[in-house]
Amino acid sequence: MTHSDALDIGIENKPVHVLQDVFFTESLEGQSFQHVQFNNTGAKELKFENCDFRYCTFDRAYFHKCQFIKCNFTGSRFVDSNFRGASFDGCDFEYTTFRTTLIDSYELLRNLPAWPNARRELLRILRLNAESIGDGKAAKILVREELAASREHLKKARQAKEKYYSTKYRPLPKRLQAYWQSLAVWVDWHLWGHGEYPWRLLRTIMLGLVVAGLYRIVCDSNVTWGLTAREAVSASASHFLDVAQTFVGVIPDDFPSGLAATLSLFRYVMLGLFISVLYKRLSRR
């Protein structure tokens, strides 16, 4: 069998057209541009409605303030292009990639795929694209949406109610892996919000101190039901104050060594997470 004969087996030829140095002058509706390569092409303030851009490549394209309504961009590639001011309504961007392309990420957030795994992949690509053009604000929002899509994907994988997830995660190893990943993401989310929500880290610190304070109260033999309300409040406040002091490194003389070591470890873990949050914030500026 020759090389040419082998290529004829199971291969469908797709004609690829190249539009080079073309500038659109009128709006289009219902046009098909499948597999077209748009090289150094552009348009300004035009409307593209129900157009098929599947598997297209936009290289150095310029579509300023154009409207794209119910267009299909599945599998398309955007490279070094400029879509400044362009709007998208009801468009499909599954398996689309962007690289150093100036485009409004907020517009694309209104056109995300329905499947959480496909949505997560697109958001990751958009985040990398936003970082490549120095749009730190958009990158911050996109990473939050990406993490939300990841949590939804793992939840569906764990439940395995829909056909796609029930088929893919039917084997026991994959099901256990989905449970483990879901648990890890759940802990990471509630512990410090994946590093994107500092108030969750503060909430974890406060919750940890409250638990330690309650533990001190329960272990204190002097705190009994016979105390008056004022005495009980005073004793509880004293224990919570001791816990807070130990957390910041000022350990009272009669404080239990085991709890003091636990709070010290908790302090260093929280400090490490805080530094990580701070680094993420500063690195996006």
N, C-alpha and C positions, 0 to 999 in steps of 0.2 A: 504493500500500500504506500503510495507516494504521500509526501507532506500535504500536497494540495487536496488529495482525496480525503485525508484525515480531517482536514479543516471543513469539509463539506458535511461531516456527520454531526447532527445535533446543533448546528449553528444557523442562526437566521441573520441574514444581512440587513443591517439597518443603515439607510443612507444618512450621511452626516453632511449637513449644509453649513457653510460658513458665511456669516454676514460680516463683512469687513468694512470699516469706515462708513457705516450707514447711519443716517439720522432720520428717525421717524417724524413725519410732518402732520399726520392725522391719527385720530383715535381708531382703535381696532376692537372688533367684537367677534367672538367665536372663531378666532384664527388658531390654527395648530402650528406650533413651532418645535415639535418633538425633535430632540437630538440636534438642534441648531446650536452652533457656536457663535455667540455674539461677541465679536472682537472689535473693541474700540467703537462701539455703537452707542446710540443715545436717543433721548427724546426729552421734551420739556413740556410739562403741564398738559399731558395727554392722558386719555383714559383707555385702559386695556381691560375688557370685560369678557369673562368666560373664555379666556385664551389658555391654550395648552402649552406650557413651558416645561413639560416633563423631560428630564435628562438633558437639559440645556446647560451650556457653559457661558457664564457672563464674565468675560475677561476685559478689564478696563472699560466697563460699560458705564454710561452716565444717563440716569433717568431722573431728572430733577423735577420734584413736585408732581410726579405722575401718580395716577390712581390705578390700582390693580384690584379688580372686583371679581371674586369667584374664579380666580386663576389657579391653575395647578402647576406647582413648582416641584413636584415629587422628584427626588434624585438629582436636582439641579446643583450646579456649583457656581458660587459667586467669588470671584478673585479680583482683588485690587479694583473694585468697582465703587461707584458713588450713586447712592439712592437717597440723597439728601432731600428731605421734605416729602418723600414718597409715602403714600398711604396704602394699606392692604386691608381688604374686607372680605372675609369668607374664603381666604386662599388656603391652599394645602401645601405645607412645607415639610412633609415627611421625608426623612433621609436626605435633607438638603444640607449643604455645607457652605460655610462662609469663611473667608480668609481676607483679612485687612480690607474689609468692605465697610464703607460708611453707610449705615442704615439705622433707622430708628428702631431700637430694640422694643420700645413700648408698643409700637405698631405690631410687631411680630408676636408679642404676648397675647394679642387678641386673635391670633391665628394658629395657636398651638395644636398639635395632633391630639386626638381623643385618647389614644392609648398612652398610659403613663410612662412606659418604657421608651416609646418613640419620642414622647414629650421631653423626657429626661435627656435623651441624646441630643435633641435639637437645642435645648437650653444650655447644655454643656458647650456645644459648638458656638452658640451665640455669645456665651460668656467669654470664651477664648478670643472670639472676634472683637468683643468690646474691649478686652484688655489689650489687644494688639493695636487698637487705635487710640488708646489712652482714655477710654470712657469709663472711669472708675465707678461713677454713680450707677450706671447701667449694669456694670459687672456685679456690683453688690446686690442689686435686685434680682439679677438673673441667677446668681448662685443660691439665693433663698428659694426661688421658684424651682430650681433644679433639685434641691434637697427635698422640697415638698413633693415633687413628682417621684423621687426615689422612695420616699416613705409610702406613698400611695401604691407604687409598683410592688414593693415588698409586702404590703398588706394584702394586695390581691393575690400575690404568689403564695402567701401563707394560708389564705382562705381557700384558694383554688376552686372558686365557684364558677368562674367564667370558663368557656371552652378552651381558650388559648392557654390559660394558666393551669387548668386541670390536666391538659395534655402534656404540657412542658414539665410540670412539677409533679407528675404522678409517681415517678420512681422515688423510693424512700430516701436515698442519699440527697437528691435535689430538694426534696421536701424539708429534710433536716437542715440543709444548708440555707434554705429560705427562712426557716425559723431562727436560725442562729444570726443571720444577717439582719433580720427584722429586729431581734432583741438588741443587737449591737447599735443599730440606728436609733432605736427607741431610747436606750440609755444615753447615747450621745446627744439626742435631741433634748431630753428632759434635764440632763446634767448641765449643759451650757449652750443649748440651741445651736449646735454645730459650730460654735464660735462666731455666729452671726447675730446673736441676740444677747448682749451683755447682761440684761436684766435677769435672764434665766440663771446666769452664774451667780448673781447676787441673791437670787431666790434660793439656790442650792446652799449657799453659805448660811443664810438665815435659817433654813430648814435644818441644816446640820447642827447649828448652835442650839436650836430649840430642842432637838432630840437629845443632845448631850446634857442640856439643862434639866430636862425631864428625867433623864437617867440619874443625875445627881440627886434630884428630889426623891426619887423612888428608893435610892440606896441610903438615904440619910435616915438613920433611926430616930433622929430628933423630930422629924416631921411626922406627926401623928394626927389622927382624927380629933384628938382632944385639944388641938390648938385653936385659938380664936382666929377669926378671919384676918385680923391685922397681923397676927404672928405668922400665919401661913403665908400671907403675901410677902411679908418681910423676909422670911426664910427662903421663899422661892426666888425673890428678886436677888438675894445674896448669892444663890447658886448660879443663876443666870449670869450675874456679873463676874463670878469666878470663871465661868466657862468662857465668857468673852475675853477676859484678861489672859487666860491661858492660850486662847486662839491667837492672840497678837504677840504672845511670847512672854508675858508677865505671869508667872505661875505662882499662885498662893502657896503658903507653907504646908497647909494640910490637904492639898489637892491630891487625889489618887494618881499615882505614877502611870498606871495603865491608861487611864483616860487622858492624861496629859500627853502621853506619847501618841495616842490616836489623834488628838486634836492638832498636835504638831505636824503629823503626817498629812492630815486634812488641810492644814494651812499651806503646806508646800505644794500640794496638788492643786489647790485653788489658785495659788500664786502662779504656778506654771501655766494653768489655763488662761489666767488673766493676761500674762505676757503674750501668749499666743493670740488672744483676741486683739491686743494692742498692736502686735506685729501685723496682723491682717489689715487692721485699719490703716496703719501708716504705709504699708506696702502698696495700697491702691491709690495713694495720692499722687 
